[in-house]
Amino acid sequence: MDIRAQHRVHGGTLTYAQHQSASTGTAMRYSVFVPPGAGPFAYLIWLSGLTCTEDNFTTKAGAYGAAAQAGVAIVAPDTSPRGEGVADDAAYDLGQGAGFYVDATQAPWASHFKMESYITRDLVAAVESGFPLAPRRSLFGHSMGGHGALTLAMKHPSLFRSVSAFSPIASPTRCAWGEKAFNAYLGADQAAWRGHDAALLIEAGKAAPFDDILVDQGLSDSFLEAQLKPELLEQAAQKAGQKLTLRRHEGYDHSYFFITSFVADHVAFHAARLG
Amino acid sequence: MDIRAQHRVHGGTLTYAQHQSASTGTAMRYSVFVPPGAGPFAYLIWLSGLTCTEDNFTTKAGAYGAAAQAGVAIVAPDTSPRGEGVADDAAYDLGQGAGFYVDATQAPWASHFKMESYITRDLVAAVESGFPLAPRRSLFGHSMGGHGALTLAMKHPSLFRSVSAFSPIASPTRCAWGEKAFNAYLGADQAAWRGHDAALLIEAGKAAPFDDILVDQGLSDSFLEAQLKPELLEQAAQKAGQKLTLRRHEGYDHSYFFITSFVADHVAFHAARLG
């Protein structure tokens, strides 16, 4: 692990680090906020949205005051492998910065775009050996990262105790962002897509149950109707009997100004479940 | 006034705006956070540091939760005039992004670099006519903007009810940043510099008194000894009988991670004085 920078914040320590990932075969960057005190601390992993790095949540979410108070750590990884030898696309919604938290099976992406394995194996192992973190973890995220949080928690329930999301891509198989990414990363056969769609996982009974899932969605979010479609998650949860607390917020958009307004609620939601 | 963007945040409204300034002769940008409720609201003006725009505090300080709760608005202007016809320097600490909150008297700066007049006249007039703000104002800022907040409040006590700062340049006539900027903007005659130095203003009895001045300083701030020198402000305040609450914080650096850790204290400090 290579420590790139450290800052004191809200009495805790924020570290920007880089490590070599076996899953992606690249150097991967992340930040870790460790609250004040002795630890080991339960922690949240934040998964960011399209175009983001490990720095967006870290500088803009204003979450560390609530995390310090709750005594939980927060890990924020980058959203994809990066670098010169890594495939990319000129569009913002494919390639570097747009890993979609799946393990790609198609060329040219399959050689490095293994974000599901990266998050659930390499990242978890790295932060738990490098920082005073206990193996008590929860997931949350935004937009593409909301999709990532929901699907990874539903597929790896032994790893994560709770899950929440801001403005998630609720059903990537039924929106342009998801269709484009899954077609590229997973191939044209849509059967392979269904295992990476939160609404479909719940509907098919393939999602691990949680006592509750917290989702916040702004009603002035310009991606709401075409890309995010929280109603599909809501319908699936209702059918399957999965409790979902979906809060719709008048006037809020897709930005970090929305996230910072409600992030303390998410920290408290997870802290209560992490013990 | 030209509205560039608006976001709901913490129940209030954040607006990015641009207006034509008579003082600088340029378009100037700023952000305004207006808390929820009817108003008119008392407000704080945040003055940013070197290289900053109207966006640094706005996205990174995490101050709007505290401001919403206290019912105060926050205005964050850009740190200098900008644009093609505006003089600049290749260095980060002179020219665009480095206005130092003074009215320049020397070529080539004097034509646009009039930040003292801009803040105290044009900005105040624009935000009070364009937003539901009452003429009850306070100043705070960081580094170069901490210097700006202290000196402008001390020189314009009829405009500002209270003042606080993070990591201010406490005595710009006695550090490299200040010497370089004042030499360029105000000329080689150091007599002209003294009216823009918080410590010297207090020492000379030329600073308006305040019931208290709140200053936070990180002890791991890499600019502490060479540029910021809070001890000069402390000594001046002690000599002059000006109450100063100077808090030194172990481990904190010069970044917004320091600011976000204590900004709620500053909002409360001013809210108590704005009534």
Interface residues (C-beta under 8 A of the other chain):
Chain A: H7 R8 V9 H10 G11 L14 T59 K60 G62 Y64 G65 G218 S220 H249 E250 G251 Y252 D253 S255 Y256 F257 F258 T260 S261 A264
Chain B: H7 R8 V9 H10 G11 L14 T59 K60 G62 Y64 G65 G218 S220 H249 E250 G251 Y252 D253 S255 Y256 F257 F258 T260 S261 A264
